[in-house]
Amino acid sequence: MAPKKPGTPTSRRETRQSFLTQEQVEEPATQGWRGTMTRLGIRMSPNDSERAERTDVQAVSQHWPGPRTIAIVNGKGGAGKTPTTVLLSAIFARYGGAGVLAWDNNQTRGTLGWRTEQGPHEATLLELLPQSETLLGTGAQSADLAHFVHHQTRDRFDVLRSKPMELASAQRVDGEDVDAIHRVASKYYRLIFIDSGNDESDPMWQRMIDHTDQLVVATTTRDDHAEAGALLLEALADRGDKAQTLAQNAIAVVTQADSKATSADVKRVADGYRTLARDVASIPFDPAIVDGILRYDALRPATQRAWLAAGAAVARGL
């Protein structure tokens, strides 16, 4: 018998075409006049804007193998780190389902807990730390975490608070503590969003970088906020190895935090970051972001769409 030539089919199964098909049928339009026509019984295809939104929704709805950690950073306070942490967490939890944690990794006056709902207790990471080994044990259950985290009833993610009433000297957390918290978070959550402090020399901040998979630089249109974020990326890039990779693949989120700022101000900062980051997302001014508890549903539709785009940019790096 002559030897079989490479690539020659060896069975009927290899020669016939499968009855199964992977072709996807596009869903009809749901938005604008096209959506109206569809509801009237005339099937219309979506326009480019709706298709782009569906692509972004699909991006943030994915589940990745293994946990992913996203750090939100800027060396200046007031640059929008906490709103960015909260609203990115909300996007991924609302579209992708449970298993999202927002963690306040801040030695001094971390305000994540002030901008989110409080659960039926006052626990912070200081209460979780002594129980970390127990939570990592085989007998621990996910419901046990409810003693320490604060569930966001509308936006469906959990918050691990710091204790802003205490000075750093009263709640000192070191690198090994960050490791312990991250081990617990990685066991119970698929996505971990870390709201960071302002001190890049803090061991707590540096250890966070060691655990990070995706870096997000939050900034407003203020020059000092934008410059601080840029300097941070440049410093990380100079460190080499993982820090350099994180800086090169970073996402910048530029928020129009001041109602007096213009679209030109936002564009100026966004354009400046395009040479530093993998992608840039711009967020319009919205009074619901300025103060108080942050909720996705309280945002204007244009703001919600902008945060969805920001989330999709993050997802493409995971």
N, C-alpha and C positions, 0 to 999 in steps of 0.2 A: 504494500500500500504506500502510495506517495505521501510524503510528509505534508501536513497541513500548512498552507501558507499563512503568514502572520495576518491577522485581521479577518480571516475567513470564518463565517458563522459556523457554529458547531451544533446548533439545535434549532428546531422550528420556532422556539420562543424568541430567539435572537433575530430571526428573519421576518417575523410578522410585526405589524404596527399595533401598539397597545390601543385598546378601546378607551383607556383612561386619558384624560386631557388635563393639562395644567392651565389652559387658557382661562383667563379671568374676564368676566363680563362686567363692564363698567356700570355702576349704579347710576340711575338717572339723576338729574339735577334736583337739588332741594332748595337752592337759594335764588333770590332775584326773580325776574320775570320768567326765567326758564323753569324755576321751581314751581311757580304758579301754574304754568302750562302743564307741567307734569301732574300736579294735583288735580287739574281739570281733565286728566285722562290722555293728554298728548305728551308722550314720552319725549323728553328733551335731554340731550347730553349736557353735562356741566361745563361752565366756562373755565378759562385758565385759572382764574382766581379761586374758584371752588376746588379745582383739581389740586392746586398748590396747598390749600388748607388740608385737604384729605391726605396729602403726602406728609405734611407735618404731623397730623394726628396719628398716622401710622407709625411715624418715627418715634414718638413719645409713648406709644402703646406697647412697644416691644418689651420682651423679657430676655435679658442676657444670661448666659450661663455663668453663674457665680455672682457674688455681690460686686457693686461698683460704687466708688467713692468720688464725690464731686466737691471740691473745695472752692468757696467763694471768698475772694481776697481783695484787699486794697490796704495800703499802709496808712490811709487817712480815715478818721471817723466821719460818719455822715455821708459816705460815698455811695450808699445804697446796698451794702452787703446784706443786711437783714431782710429788706424787702425782696431782694433777688433770691435769697435762700428760701423764703417763705413761698414765693409765687412759683419758682421752679419746682419746689416740692409739691405744690398743689397741682401743677400741670401734670407731672408724672403720675401722681396718685389718682387723680380724677380720670385720666385716660388709660393708664396702665394697670390700675388696681392697687391692692394693698401691698404693704412691704416697703414703705418709704419713710425714712427718718430724717428730720431736721435736727441737727445737733449744734448747740452753742458752745464752741470750743474757744472760750474767751476767759482770760484771767480777771479782767477788770470791766465791770459794768456791762456785761453782755445783755442786750435788750431783746433777744429773740423771744423770751418768755413774755415780755410786755406787749409784743405785737401779735401774739397768738393766744388761742383759748387756753384757759387753765382747766385741768381735770379736777377730780374730786379730792385732790391732795396738793401738797406744796413741795413735793420731792424734786430734787435737782440731781445733777450728775454726782454731787457729793454724797447723796444717799445711795446711788447705784454702785459707786466704786467698791464699797466694802462687800457688796453682794455679787461682784462680778464672777468669782469662781463658782459660786452656787448657780448662777444663771448659765454658766458654761457647762454645768454638770449634766449627766444623762437624765436626771430626774426633773430637770427644769422644763417648764412649758411656756409657750409664747404668751399666754395670759398672765404669767407672773410679771411680765414687763409693765403691765398696767399700774403697778405700784410706783413706777419711776418715771414713765413718760406720760405726756399729755396729748390725748387724741384730739385731732381737729375734726369735729363732727360733720362739717360741711365739705371740707377739702380732703378729708380721708387720709391724712398722714399723721405721724406722731412727732412730738417735740421733746427733745431732751434738753432741759433748761440748765443754764448756769445760775449763779446766785448773785445778781447785780447789787443786792443790798450790802454784800460783803466786799471788803477790799481784797486785793490779791494776796496779801499777807495772811488773811484768815481762811483762804480757800486755795492755797497753792496746789496746782496740779502739774506734775512733771511728765516727761516723755513716756515713762513706763505706765503712768496712769492713762495716757492717751492710747497706748497699745492695748491696755485692758478694756477700755471702753470700746475701742474699735473691734476687738474680738467679739464682744457681746453683740454689738451692732451688726457685724457681719454674719453672725449666726442667725439672727432673727429678721434681718431686713435685706432686700435685694438692692436697694438704692439708699445711699447715705449722703445727705447734703450737709456740709459743714460750714457754719457761719463762723468766720475766724476773727481773731482780734487784730489789733493794729501793729503789734510789736513783732516784726519779722525775726528778731533775735531770740524771742521767747522759745524755750524748748518745746512748749506745747504747740506752737505754730510750726516749728521745724519738723516735729514728728508727724504732724498732720500731712505735710508735704510728702513724707515717706509713704503714706498710705493712699495718696491721691491718684486717681485714674484720669480725671478730667479737671482742669483748672478753669475757673471763671473769674475774670476781673470785672468787678462792679465799679462803675463810675457815674457821676453826674456830668453836667456840662461845665462845672466849675473847673477852672484851670488847675487849681492845686489838687483836686481829686484826680483829674485826668493824668497829671504829671506823676503823681504818686503811684498810680497803677502802672504807668509805663516804666518807671524806674524799677518797680518790683519785677516786672517781666524781664527787664534787662539784667537785673541782678541774678535771677534764677537761670537765665541763659548762660551767664558767665560761670555758673557753678558746674556746668557740664552734666553728663550722665542723665539720670532720670529728670532732674530739675530742668535741664535744658530741653528735654523732650516735652515736658509739661508746658513750658513757656512757648515753645514753637506751635503747639497744638491748642493753645488757650483760646477761650471764647471771651470776647469783651461785650458786656451789656451796658449800654449807654442810656441812662434814664434822664428824661427831662424833668428833674425834680422841682425846678423853679418855674412857676407859671409865667414869669416874665421872660424866660428864655425862648428863643425862636427855633424854628426848624433848621435854620442855618447854623445855629450854635450846636445843635445835635449832630448835624452833618459834618461840621468841622472836627469834632472830637471823634466821631465814628471813622471818618476818613483817616485821621491820624493813627488810629489803632489797626487799620487794615494792613499796615506794613509790619505790625508786631504780632498779630494774632491770626489764628486760622480762620476765624469768622467773627463778625460783629453784628449784634442785634441792637436796634434802637427802640426805646420805649417812650411813647408820648406822655405828656403831663396828664396826671389823673388825680383829682383831689382825694380819692379813696386810698391812695398810697401814702399820702403826706403824714397821717397820724392815726393812732388808734389801732385796733385789731385789724389785721389784713385778711380779707376774704376774696377769693377769685370772683365770686358772683357780684361783688360790689363794684367791680371795675367796669368801665365803659367797654362796649363791644370792640372798639378799635384797640384798646389797651389789652384786652383778652387775646385778640389776634396777634398782637406784638409779642406777648409772653409765650404764646404757643410757638411762634417762630423761633424765639430764643431757646425754648425747650428742645425743639427739633435740631437746632445747631449743636446743643450739648449732646443730644442722642447720637448724632453722627460721629462723635468722638468716642463712643463707648463700645 
